[in-house]
Structures are given as structure tokens and as C-alpha cells.
Amino acid sequence: MTVVGVKAGSDDAAVAVQGGYPQERYELARPGGHDFCERVVINVSGLRFETQLRTLAQFPDTLLGDPQKRMRYFDPLRNEYFFDRNRPSFDAILYYYQSGGRLRRPVSVPYDIFTEEVRFYDLGEETMLRYREDEGYVKEPEKPLPENEFQRQVWLLFEYPESSSPARAIAIVSVLVILISIIIFCLETLPEFRDDADLYKVSYYTNGTHYFYHNVFADPFFIMETICIIWFSFELMVRFCACPSKVEFGKNLMNIIDIVAIVPYFITLGTEMAEQTGSANGQQTMSLAILRVIRLVRVFRIFKLSRHSKGLQILGHTLHASMRELGLLIFFLFIGVILFSSAVFFAEVDSKKTEFQSIPDAFWWSLVTMTTVGYGDMSPKTVGGKIVGSLCAIAGVLTVSLPVPVIVSNFNYFYQRETEGEDQTVYSHVHSTPFHEATHADNAEANSELCRRSICSFSSFEKIDCKEADEHADEDSCVEGELKLSNCNVATAQQHKHVGGSRIETDV
């Protein structure tokens, strides 16, 4: 760093402007009302920036504002600080110092790269939070934990798989049980496993109707289903008893899905028991249609996987944030279906081979054409109908593609927020080991060591042997070495030297 503004004619002016040595902060007399300030050169991957030292000193806790932190990047041969970092990002980093704390990401720099640069230059967590808010990221809320120690451990065990190895093992077991339940739900519908008596077939006799009932309690699928439900119920009850807030627990969508996933089993179980007791009277307690609907609800168990899958959670957040765009998509498709169904009907109305008997009959064709599915079960036969079909396909491609960029942008937003929040998860009532600051003696020892290294690093200019520097590594020799090497030491950061009426304050 080159010092500018040292009073000319001073006997020790050469010490202040000596090339090749960093001269940091200082205070000068201001003759004639003119401000004197020193400049600092920063080289970022070959691109040189020049600014004033007092500009960097506005934020002393940052990498560039702290003389001790930036000292390791000083190049004495070129008399500048060198950083092998992203060059386009440094424009915004330097503007942060020049503007007094305004941080704006350059358009040409991706979000993740600029975030790494902000962390490298140590601009602080407060600056990072403001930057994330400007980028549209909201601060993650704290996740409350129960006050009771036992409940807190149980809650972490069942709710946060990443909190410990046992919690991860429980999550794996839960995922396996969910997969087994889904497999059972699918396999029991195969013809070789399906019992027709379970579908409530009836046989008619001369004296009335007789119902045949299958003993589902002896069915292997029912037994395996019962085991899965026992685990689901146990997990739900434990989480409910250990949760920090019962009200919030009931409002959580994932918990509602857990309840919906196990309710059909108990309804079916109650129905089967009622059928067993009422079979002698030939009464059916529940219709076949209602029972099938209840069994269909079991498929919602697949959504239980979203509790253990970050990808499904991100997809859910994306769809929720894109409801407006999805609504517009459905609205545009509705308009297109009405428009092209009417057009193809009137284009084919005079054809004897037409498959479009009415406008509602053409709704299906318009929908599958606009979504580019094209089953081929219905197709226009006339030239006019084919022209309408071509326009329908083109309009469908444009309509479907319009909201895609917004949905992709929302997905990227939630994906980046999730990946960045994995290492920054905040839990309430979680105590960490306090940080022990270094003692004064430790600081003095570190400063003495830094002094020795500084003297050794500049020995090529003054022909000073590092062996001699080791012998003068105490505080007094650091002061002497600082005078010879023009402020090469950090340990004597607050010493003041008066040279020819100009006061020089070293802080490096």
C-alpha cells in the first residue's frame, strides 16, 4: 500500500512512503484545510482497484476493514493486496464500503457465487440478512422446542431426522413402513390376491338374499396392514404428546395427512366388526361405494413420505407459491377448450364421419390436444377440422409454456433456501458450548509471533536474516522492526510516531 500525503521535506518521510511495505492508518495535520488520506490498491484476480483507507475503515469487523485480517493477503513486491476471487463480485463489495453499507448483487453474478463472496469478505451476518431480504428471501423462523428436557429429546427424535443418528434410524424405519403399506395397498388389488367375497357379492335364493362375508381378520394383507397402522398410530401419538404446541400441531398439514392416512383403517375395521355381528340378520352396514371411497383414501399415505423428503417439501412449497400462475393456466385452458371445441364442431358438422356430435363431446379432444397428449381416440376428418386441430395444438403449447418460467423460478427460490438453511437451522432452547475468548497473554504471544513473521517476510528488502528476527521477536524489537520496515507489524497497532510535525498511526 502506498502512503500519500506525508508532509514533504520531513526527515522521516521516506519511512512513511517506503515502497513495498504496507502503511495503513494514520492521522496528519491538515495545513490549509486540505484533507490528506492514504490510498490502498486491491488486486482481484488481475483487476486492480484503488480506494481510500478510511473508506475501508468504516467497517472494521470485515476482512478489508480489519488490518489484521487483510494483512495475510498483502503482496510486498507489488505493494498491494491480492485476492484470487471473483472479479465481477468485487465491484459490489467495494461499493458496499463506499456507500456506507449498501449491498447489491450484480446482475451478471449468480446468487450462490455472490453469497460465497460476501461470506469470504466477512461482511457480517446482519449484512447477509439484509442482502437475502433484498433478494426476496425471508428469514427462517425459529423452530420451537418443548421446555421439558425429556419431551425435547423425544420431539427431536421423531420430528428432526437430522438431529442425531437414532432419529435418522427412526426416520428410515418410518419410510420403510410407509413403503410397505403402499405396496400392500397395490398388491391386494391383483386378481390372484383379491377375494371376490370381500367385494360383498350376494347370492339369491328363493327364500331371500344371502350375503357371503370373508374373514378379513385372517387375511395376511390385513395383518400386515394392522402392523403398519400400529406404527403410524404410535408415531402420531408420541409426536402429539411431545410437541411444543398442541394447537400448532393440529394445524400442521403433515399431521393432518397422518391422521387421514390411518382413519380409513379404523373405519374399515369397525365396518367389518359390524358386518360380522349383523350378518345373521342379512343387513349391510355400509354400501360398497362408500367403502371403496374410504379404501381409496389410503393412497394418501404416500404423502407421508414428504415428511422425510426435502424434494417433496420443496415441490409442495413451489405449487403453493405458484397457485396464481396455475390458476391462470387453468383459466387459459378453459378458454381454449371452449373456443376450439366450438370451432371443430362447426367445422365437422356437415361431415358424416364426424366424431364430434356436440360441443361438449369435443371438450375431451380439445383438452388432450392443447396439452399435447393426443390420445387419437377422436380426430377431425375434414380439412377445416384439421386446421382447427393444428391451431389448437399450437395454442396449447403457448398456453402451457407461459407460466413455466415463474414456476421454475419459485422452485429455484425454495431449493436454494432449503439448501442454505440446512447448515443454519435455528432451534429454540438448544444450548451450545460458550465461546472462550483468548486471554491477554495469548493475544500478546500471538502478536509476538506475528511480529516475527512480518519481519521475516520483509527481510529480503533490508537483508535481515530470519534468524536475527527470531531473536528480536519481543515487543520492543517489534517496534524497532516496525520503524525499519515501515509498519510491517500488527502487534504495535496503536503506537503513534511523530515525524516532522506529522503524526503517523500504525494499525497493521
Secondary structure, DSSP 8 states (H G I E B T S, - for coil): -------TT-TTHHHHT-TTS---------GGG-----EEEEEETTEEEEEEHHHHTTSTTSTTT-HHHHGGGEETTTTEEEE-S-HHHHHHHHHHHHTTS-----TTS-HHHHHHHHHHTT--HHHHHHHHHHTT------B---SSHHHHHHHHHHH-GGG-HHHHHHHHHHHHHHHHHHHHHHHTTSTTT--GGGGT-EEEETTEEEE----GGG-HHHHHHHHHHHHHHHHHHHHHHH-S-HHHHHH-HHHHHHHHHHHHHHHHHHHHHHHHHHGGGT--SS-HHHHHHHHHGGGGGGGGGGGS-HHHHHHHHHHHHTHHHHHHHHHHHHHHHHHHHHHHHHHHTT-TT-S--SHHHHHHHHHHHHTT---SSS---SHHHHHHHHHHHHHHHHHHHTTHHHHHHHHHHHHHHHHHHTSS--BTT----------HHHHHHHHHHHHHHHHHHTHHHHT--HHHHHHT-SHHHHHHHHHHHTS--STTTT-EEEETTEEEE---
